[in-house]
């Protein structure tokens, strides 16, 4: 059956910060799904938070007033712009609006926002949840209200969601063992990119092809940036370390990273990056390094592989299972092992070149957004049959 023969759906998505934006993996997933579904003729509405996020106020221009993006309807919801309350308040108002809106399916992204799933369920809506990772494990929420609220959202998803999507086998096993709840695994996708020569990064940071190691992601403790800096300081190399990413309710941690890097002129902080600057950083990196302790399914790793990067990751399953032989792993949290791995690869360009071969073809052939969209639409239809 072709797309033109399939009944069109009215879909609401919430739980992300805002689209279009690259402020986190969830935002990339929501935009990819929404735009591609709209292109198939479905009516998609995305509920954006107000306020500043990872990108900071510099990138707000044009986003706050946008009502339509690539065929996707965008609605802004009231948001109390402070740590802990931004996600709670935006999710409440988005879920309330979706509850009274004309939608066939309401798609919640991430565990915390699912705490408000009872609202659209109360009004008879079909609800789907995508669990992008076990967010209560993240360091910034541990031991406080945030962890309790996220766990509330997790339990709400188990109770109220017609269907639950997860990104990894580990999370699928967790929901089965903890709640007896079956889920559907749909990994993220990636699009084959256009490589860029070093132009903007040369002008801004003096970077050339293969002259630096790249970390790219939110600057939060569980991503391992502190371990990376500590390891890199003892690596004997003229190559530089680029730390690219913004704060996510983690300004104090970002200040700590700058203190750790003090005195080593090889370490560069770029802040939040996107568009051509981001593409150039991927295109010209000698290594891409993702030393995370906790992940769902890291989109930045898929993207780095799509640029034929040699990748170094921690040995957690969510990273190691994606590499496909195009990189190396080290034991999670082991700074000495990370330093040794970086030193080995900085000294051995032949191994790096060998890891790069076929990386883009592998990852772009294995993880395709069109497949993700088709599988997600099938989940929507399954939820409506329940």
Kinemage of the C-alpha trace (Angstrom):
@kinemage 1
@onewidth
@group {chain A} dominant
@subgroup {mainchain}
@vectorlist {calphas} color= white
{ca unk a 1} P 0.000 0.000 0.000
{ca unk a 2} L 1.444 3.409 -0.969
{ca unk a 3} L 1.529 6.465 1.307
{ca unk a 4} L -1.338 8.012 -0.684
{ca unk a 5} L -3.610 5.051 0.175
{ca unk a 6} L -2.961 5.162 3.939
{ca unk a 7} L -5.362 7.270 6.075
{ca unk a 8} L -3.670 10.424 7.326
{ca unk a 9} L -3.217 10.990 11.022
{ca unk a 10} L -3.355 14.041 13.261
{ca unk a 11} L -0.327 13.810 15.529
{ca unk a 12} L 0.891 15.877 18.491
{ca unk a 13} L 4.470 15.646 19.788
{ca unk a 14} L 5.745 16.986 23.107
{ca unk a 15} L 8.594 16.574 25.561
{ca unk a 16} L 11.288 18.200 23.418
{ca unk a 17} L 12.613 21.702 24.051
{ca unk a 18} L 11.976 23.257 20.646
{ca unk a 19} L 12.288 22.645 16.939
{ca unk a 20} L 14.031 23.453 14.696
{ca unk a 21} L 17.013 23.079 17.016
{ca unk a 22} L 19.983 20.828 17.776
{ca unk a 23} L 19.984 21.422 21.511
{ca unk a 24} L 19.806 17.714 22.258
{ca unk a 25} L 19.200 14.335 20.701
{ca unk a 26} L 15.476 14.453 21.455
{ca unk a 27} L 15.100 17.670 19.454
{ca unk a 28} L 16.809 16.063 16.444
{ca unk a 29} L 14.569 12.985 16.677
{ca unk a 30} L 11.358 14.996 17.006
{ca unk a 31} L 12.247 17.218 14.053
{ca unk a 32} L 13.221 14.276 11.830
{ca unk a 33} L 10.016 12.387 12.657
{ca unk a 34} L 7.710 15.394 12.421
{ca unk a 35} L 9.051 16.775 9.141
{ca unk a 36} L 9.085 13.383 7.425
{ca unk a 37} L 5.593 12.526 8.660
{ca unk a 38} L 4.291 15.889 7.460
{ca unk a 39} L 5.909 15.197 4.094
{ca unk a 40} L 3.851 11.985 3.925
{ca unk a 41} L 0.687 14.040 4.358
{ca unk a 42} L 0.089 13.631 8.085
{ca unk a 43} L -0.837 16.670 10.180
{ca unk a 44} L 1.856 17.097 12.840
{ca unk a 45} L 1.944 19.623 15.682
{ca unk a 46} L 4.998 20.060 17.916
{ca unk a 47} L 4.713 21.808 21.276
{ca unk a 48} L 7.813 23.959 21.902
{ca unk a 49} L 8.958 25.293 25.259
{ca unk a 50} L 9.433 28.988 25.720
{ca unk a 51} L 12.625 30.386 27.245
{ca unk a 52} L 16.331 29.818 26.655
{ca unk a 53} L 17.821 26.370 26.455
{ca unk a 54} L 21.181 24.719 25.735
{ca unk a 55} L 21.896 27.031 22.795
{ca unk a 56} L 21.395 30.169 24.878
{ca unk a 57} L 19.724 33.441 23.902
{ca unk a 58} L 22.023 33.886 20.880
{ca unk a 59} L 20.034 31.280 18.944
{ca unk a 60} L 16.529 32.419 19.944
{ca unk a 61} L 15.978 34.711 16.976
{ca unk a 62} L 13.196 33.481 14.747
{ca unk a 63} L 12.331 30.446 16.879
{ca unk a 64} L 10.029 31.932 19.497
{ca unk a 65} L 7.508 33.298 16.999
{ca unk a 66} L 7.629 30.458 14.451
{ca unk a 67} L 4.252 28.861 13.742
{ca unk a 68} L 5.239 26.547 10.895
{ca unk a 69} L 8.421 24.617 10.152
{ca unk a 70} L 8.770 22.481 7.006
{ca unk a 71} L 5.075 21.651 7.061
{ca unk a 72} L 4.971 21.035 10.823
{ca unk a 73} L 2.747 23.174 13.010
{ca unk a 74} L 4.612 24.665 15.972
{ca unk a 75} L 2.866 25.789 19.155
{ca unk a 76} L 4.608 27.607 22.009
{ca unk a 77} L 3.544 26.672 25.539
{ca unk a 78} L 4.019 28.640 28.785
{ca unk a 79} L 7.213 27.666 30.592
{ca unk a 80} L 8.728 28.612 33.943
{ca unk a 81} L 12.316 29.066 32.794
{ca unk a 82} L 14.336 27.546 35.646
{ca unk a 83} L 15.947 24.195 36.421
{ca unk a 84} L 13.428 21.468 37.141
{ca unk a 85} L 10.352 23.561 36.444
{ca unk a 86} L 10.887 24.210 32.732
{ca unk a 87} L 10.229 20.602 31.697
{ca unk a 88} L 7.404 20.170 34.220
{ca unk a 89} L 5.469 23.302 33.299
{ca unk a 90} L 5.946 23.031 29.540
{ca unk a 91} L 4.892 19.366 29.611
{ca unk a 92} L 1.786 20.196 31.635
{ca unk a 93} L 0.594 22.912 29.283
{ca unk a 94} L 1.511 20.907 26.171
{ca unk a 95} L -0.342 17.830 27.472
{ca unk a 96} L -3.340 19.981 28.448
{ca unk a 97} L -3.509 21.512 24.974
{ca unk a 98} L -3.080 18.106 23.324
{ca unk a 99} L -5.840 16.673 25.533
{ca unk a 100} L -8.369 19.131 24.118
{ca unk a 101} L -6.899 19.243 20.613
{ca unk a 102} L -8.076 17.370 17.544
{ca unk a 103} L -5.440 14.623 17.471
{ca unk a 104} L -5.456 10.914 16.748
{ca unk a 105} L -2.181 10.270 18.587
{ca unk a 106} L -0.232 12.187 21.240
{ca unk a 107} L 3.462 11.220 21.208
{ca unk a 108} L 5.415 11.901 24.409
{ca unk a 109} L 9.218 12.041 24.203
{ca unk a 110} L 11.368 11.254 27.285
{ca unk a 111} L 10.361 9.940 30.679
{ca unk a 112} L 9.716 13.155 32.632
{ca unk a 113} L 7.038 14.575 30.305
{ca unk a 114} L 5.136 11.265 30.513
{ca unk a 115} L 4.080 12.280 34.033
{ca unk a 116} L 1.424 14.388 32.281
{ca unk a 117} L 0.162 11.586 30.021
{ca unk a 118} L -2.951 11.155 32.157
{ca unk a 119} L -4.315 14.427 30.770
{ca unk a 120} L -4.755 13.360 27.121
{ca unk a 121} L -5.694 9.830 28.260
{ca unk a 122} L -8.469 11.351 30.370
{ca unk a 123} L -9.860 12.846 27.168
{ca unk a 124} L -9.660 9.553 25.292
{ca unk a 125} L -6.521 10.209 23.257
{ca unk a 126} L -4.235 7.433 22.022
{ca unk a 127} L -0.811 7.962 23.592
{ca unk a 128} L 2.644 6.733 22.582
{ca unk a 129} L 5.845 7.231 24.597
{ca unk a 130} L 9.415 7.163 23.326
{ca unk a 131} L 11.857 6.489 26.157
{ca unk a 132} L 15.105 8.015 24.885
{ca unk a 133} L 17.016 6.761 27.923
{ca unk a 134} L 16.631 6.147 31.648
{ca unk a 135} L 16.889 9.823 32.524
{ca unk a 136} L 16.708 9.298 36.295
{ca unk a 137} L 20.239 7.845 36.033
{ca unk a 138} L 21.658 11.193 34.921
{ca unk a 139} L 23.861 12.868 37.504
{ca unk a 140} L 22.116 16.242 37.488
{ca unk a 141} L 18.846 14.683 38.711
{ca unk a 142} L 20.184 12.111 41.192
{ca unk a 143} L 18.904 12.267 44.746
{ca unk a 144} L 16.473 15.161 44.319
{ca unk a 145} L 13.029 16.126 43.099
{ca unk a 146} L 14.095 15.687 39.474
{ca unk a 147} L 14.838 11.983 39.941
{ca unk a 148} L 11.516 11.379 41.705
{ca unk a 149} L 9.596 13.270 39.033
{ca unk a 150} L 11.286 11.368 36.201
{ca unk a 151} L 10.494 8.057 37.920
{ca unk a 152} L 6.878 9.235 38.188
{ca unk a 153} L 6.921 9.840 34.443
{ca unk a 154} L 8.387 6.379 33.818
{ca unk a 155} L 5.619 4.725 35.822
{ca unk a 156} L 2.990 6.871 34.084
{ca unk a 157} L 4.278 5.709 30.703
{ca unk a 158} L 3.998 2.079 31.830
{ca unk a 159} L 0.442 2.664 33.056
{ca unk a 160} L -1.031 4.973 30.438
{ca unk a 161} L 0.871 4.580 27.149
{ca unk a 162} L -0.837 2.471 24.516
{ca unk a 163} L 2.601 1.716 23.065
{ca unk a 164} L 6.154 2.365 24.332
{ca unk a 165} L 9.131 2.827 22.002
{ca unk a 166} L 12.697 2.348 23.266
{ca unk a 167} L 16.013 2.861 21.506
{ca unk a 168} L 18.155 0.046 22.895
{ca unk a 169} L 17.950 -3.580 23.976
{ca unk a 170} L 19.114 -2.627 27.473
{ca unk a 171} L 16.147 -0.325 28.073
{ca unk a 172} L 13.818 -2.884 26.516
{ca unk a 173} L 15.074 -5.474 29.024
{ca unk a 174} L 14.726 -2.964 31.873
{ca unk a 175} L 11.025 -2.347 31.204
{ca unk a 176} L 10.340 -6.065 30.834
{ca unk a 177} L 12.162 -7.021 34.040
{ca unk a 178} L 11.017 -4.060 36.148
{ca unk a 179} L 7.400 -3.677 35.068
{ca unk a 180} L 6.593 -6.713 32.949
{ca unk a 181} L 5.882 -4.248 30.167
{ca unk a 182} L 6.712 -5.116 26.565
{ca unk a 183} L 8.120 -2.341 24.380
{ca unk a 184} L 9.108 -1.900 20.731
{ca unk a 185} L 12.734 -1.104 19.894
{ca unk a 186} L 13.183 1.473 17.131
{ca unk a 187} L 16.765 2.836 16.960
{ca unk a 188} L 17.460 6.385 15.801
{ca unk a 189} L 18.434 7.184 12.237
{ca unk a 190} L 21.056 9.263 10.473
{ca unk a 191} L 21.322 10.997 7.093
{ca unk a 192} L 24.430 10.827 4.919
{ca unk a 193} L 25.986 14.300 5.229
{ca unk a 194} L 27.992 16.598 3.005
{ca unk a 195} L 31.593 16.898 4.269
{ca unk a 196} L 33.069 20.397 4.554
{ca unk a 197} L 36.695 21.544 4.358
{ca unk a 198} L 38.152 23.432 7.314
{ca unk a 199} L 37.201 27.059 6.690
{ca unk a 200} L 35.083 28.487 9.528
{ca unk a 201} L 36.940 26.411 12.120
{ca unk a 202} L 40.270 27.636 10.754
{ca unk a 203} L 39.141 31.251 11.056
{ca unk a 204} L 37.568 30.828 14.494
{ca unk a 205} L 39.932 28.374 16.222
{ca unk a 206} L 42.944 27.792 13.971
{ca unk a 207} L 41.920 24.178 13.325
{ca unk a 208} L 43.001 22.153 10.313
{ca unk a 209} L 42.104 18.698 8.995
{ca unk a 210} L 43.101 15.945 11.493
{ca unk a 211} L 44.582 18.469 13.932
{ca unk a 212} L 42.134 17.850 16.801
{ca unk a 213} L 40.058 15.398 18.801
{ca unk a 214} L 36.359 16.252 19.062
{ca unk a 215} L 33.890 15.956 21.924
{ca unk a 216} L 30.419 17.151 20.981
{ca unk a 217} L 27.421 17.086 23.289
{ca unk a 218} L 25.712 18.720 26.229
{ca unk a 219} L 28.137 19.608 29.001
{ca unk a 220} L 26.676 17.488 31.784
{ca unk a 221} L 28.533 15.122 34.167
{ca unk a 222} L 27.313 11.803 32.754
{ca unk a 223} L 28.681 12.610 29.272
{ca unk a 224} L 32.228 12.187 30.590
{ca unk a 225} L 33.780 15.489 29.461
{ca unk a 226} L 35.647 15.864 32.772
{ca unk a 227} L 37.208 12.411 32.412
{ca unk a 228} L 38.168 13.257 28.833
{ca unk a 229} L 39.928 16.474 29.841
{ca unk a 230} L 41.790 14.708 32.664
{ca unk a 231} L 42.874 11.954 30.290
{ca unk a 232} L 43.865 14.285 27.456
{ca unk a 233} L 46.084 16.478 29.638
{ca unk a 234} L 48.521 13.547 29.922
{ca unk a 235} L 48.447 12.592 26.227
{ca unk a 236} L 51.688 13.457 24.425
{ca unk a 237} L 50.473 15.060 21.211
{ca unk a 238} L 50.373 18.334 19.323
{ca unk a 239} L 46.740 17.688 18.456
{ca unk a 240} L 44.119 19.770 20.204
{ca unk a 241} L 40.974 18.793 22.064
{ca unk a 242} L 37.776 20.576 21.021
{ca unk a 243} L 34.941 20.568 23.582
{ca unk a 244} L 31.824 21.609 21.670
{ca unk a 245} L 28.481 21.961 23.436
{ca unk a 246} L 26.421 24.109 25.761
{ca unk a 247} L 25.219 23.961 29.353
{ca unk a 248} L 22.041 22.071 30.240
{ca unk a 249} L 21.141 23.330 33.715
{ca unk a 250} L 24.816 22.637 34.463
{ca unk a 251} L 26.610 25.998 34.592
{ca unk a 252} L 28.574 25.027 37.714
{ca unk a 253} L 29.824 21.873 35.990
{ca unk a 254} L 30.867 23.883 32.913
{ca unk a 255} L 32.914 26.161 35.170
{ca unk a 256} L 34.556 23.050 36.645
{ca unk a 257} L 35.485 21.868 33.125
{ca unk a 258} L 37.156 25.202 32.401
{ca unk a 259} L 39.154 24.898 35.642
{ca unk a 260} L 40.250 21.385 34.696
{ca unk a 261} L 41.436 22.621 31.306
{ca unk a 262} L 43.242 25.667 32.667
{ca unk a 263} L 46.920 25.724 31.745
{ca unk a 264} L 46.582 23.423 28.722
{ca unk a 265} L 46.413 25.641 25.651
{ca unk a 266} L 45.534 22.652 23.468
{ca unk a 267} L 41.986 22.497 24.899
{ca unk a 268} L 39.354 24.642 23.157
{ca unk a 269} L 35.771 25.315 24.269
{ca unk a 270} L 33.500 26.391 21.407
{ca unk a 271} L 30.159 26.596 23.171
{ca unk a 272} L 27.013 25.482 21.323
{ca unk a 273} L 27.554 24.874 17.592
{ca unk a 274} L 25.310 24.054 14.647
{ca unk a 275} L 24.979 24.325 10.847
{ca unk a 276} L 28.227 24.621 8.831
{ca unk a 277} L 30.438 25.084 11.888
{ca unk a 278} L 29.150 21.786 13.279
{ca unk a 279} L 29.606 20.036 9.927
{ca unk a 280} L 33.180 21.290 9.653
{ca unk a 281} L 34.014 20.018 13.139
{ca unk a 282} L 32.745 16.539 12.262
{ca unk a 283} L 34.331 16.565 8.788
{ca unk a 284} L 37.870 17.366 9.907
{ca unk a 285} L 38.244 15.647 13.296
{ca unk a 286} L 41.089 13.166 13.771
{ca unk a 287} L 39.023 11.339 16.414
{ca unk a 288} L 35.519 11.697 17.776
{ca unk a 289} L 35.370 10.901 21.515
{ca unk a 290} L 32.221 10.048 23.493
{ca unk a 291} L 33.182 8.943 27.030
{ca unk a 292} L 29.608 8.789 28.397
{ca unk a 293} L 28.550 6.894 31.499
{ca unk a 294} L 24.856 6.987 30.479
{ca unk a 295} L 23.269 7.122 27.019
{ca unk a 296} L 20.018 6.262 25.303
{ca unk a 297} L 21.189 5.973 21.722
{ca unk a 298} L 23.700 8.755 20.992
{ca unk a 299} L 22.828 10.620 17.827
{ca unk a 300} L 26.181 12.393 17.860
{ca unk a 301} L 27.910 9.021 17.558
{ca unk a 302} L 25.756 8.094 14.551
{ca unk a 303} L 26.535 11.474 13.023
{ca unk a 304} L 30.278 11.182 13.663
{ca unk a 305} L 30.316 7.782 11.948
{ca unk a 306} L 28.347 9.240 9.038
{ca unk a 307} L 31.267 11.645 8.501
{ca unk a 308} L 33.721 8.695 8.441
{ca unk a 309} L 35.138 9.560 11.859
{ca unk a 310} L 37.189 7.113 13.870
{ca unk a 311} L 35.315 7.018 17.187
{ca unk a 312} L 36.391 6.357 20.778
{ca unk a 313} L 33.583 5.574 23.230
{ca unk a 314} L 33.044 4.110 26.662
{ca unk a 315} L 32.153 0.434 26.612
{ca unk a 316} L 28.492 0.878 27.581
{ca unk a 317} L 26.260 -1.173 25.286
{ca unk a 318} L 24.451 1.864 23.894
{ca unk a 319} L 27.735 3.100 22.391
{ca unk a 320} L 29.701 -0.083 21.733
{ca unk a 321} L 26.832 -1.698 19.822
{ca unk a 322} L 26.757 1.187 17.322
{ca unk a 323} L 30.464 1.275 16.386
{ca unk a 324} L 30.478 -1.652 14.001
{ca unk a 325} L 34.263 -1.927 14.157
{ca unk a 326} L 34.860 1.725 13.253
{ca unk a 327} L 36.469 2.758 16.514
{ca unk a 328} L 37.685 1.644 19.932
{ca unk a 329} L 36.148 1.413 23.400
{ca unk a 330} L 37.529 1.782 26.925
{ca unk a 331} L 36.030 0.744 30.308
{ca unk a 332} L 33.460 3.293 31.441
{ca unk a 333} L 34.921 5.869 33.829
{ca unk a 334} L 38.504 4.538 33.534
{ca unk a 335} L 40.565 7.693 32.915
{ca unk a 336} L 43.861 5.800 32.623
{ca unk a 337} L 42.422 3.471 29.985
{ca unk a 338} L 40.976 6.420 28.082
{ca unk a 339} L 44.351 8.187 28.143
{ca unk a 340} L 46.076 5.060 26.870
{ca unk a 341} L 43.540 4.638 24.056
{ca unk a 342} L 43.913 8.264 22.964
{ca unk a 343} L 47.709 8.025 23.079
{ca unk a 344} L 47.682 4.843 20.995
{ca unk a 345} L 45.494 6.379 18.306
{ca unk a 346} L 47.351 9.698 18.260
{ca unk a 347} L 50.544 7.717 17.606
{ca unk a 348} L 49.009 5.337 15.060
{ca unk a 349} L 47.411 7.130 12.111
{ca unk a 350} L 47.166 3.881 10.123
{ca unk a 351} L 44.731 2.407 12.661
{ca unk a 352} L 42.673 5.587 12.589
{ca unk a 353} L 42.476 5.484 8.798
{ca unk a 354} L 41.485 1.827 8.903
{ca unk a 355} L 38.658 2.568 11.375
{ca unk a 356} L 37.356 5.292 9.093
{ca unk a 357} L 36.998 3.044 6.049
{ca unk a 358} L 33.360 2.298 5.312
{ca unk a 359} L 32.061 3.970 8.485
{ca unk a 360} L 29.601 6.219 6.651
{ca unk a 361} L 28.261 3.443 4.440
{ca unk a 362} L 27.843 1.178 7.460
{ca unk a 363} L 25.976 3.608 9.703
{ca unk a 364} L 23.843 5.223 6.983
{ca unk a 365} L 22.850 1.808 5.676
{ca unk a 366} L 22.005 0.447 9.132
{ca unk a 367} L 20.199 3.412 10.695
{ca unk a 368} L 17.769 5.110 8.283
{ca unk a 369} L 15.271 7.804 9.232
{ca unk a 370} L 12.727 6.686 6.627
{ca unk a 371} L 12.640 3.257 8.285
{ca unk a 372} L 12.276 4.877 11.720
{ca unk a 373} L 9.332 6.962 10.485
{ca unk a 374} L 7.549 3.984 8.890
{ca unk a 375} L 7.979 1.884 12.034
{ca unk a 376} L 6.759 4.738 14.246
{ca unk a 377} L 3.649 5.236 12.114
{ca unk a 378} L 2.930 1.513 12.497
{ca unk a 379} L 3.167 1.975 16.269
{ca unk a 380} L 0.640 4.819 16.034
{ca unk a 381} L -1.792 2.610 14.137
{ca unk a 382} L -1.294 -0.205 16.644
{ca unk a 383} L -2.059 2.179 19.511
{ca unk a 384} L -5.301 3.214 17.840
{ca unk a 385} L -6.450 -0.411 17.576
{ca unk a 386} L -6.195 -0.930 21.337
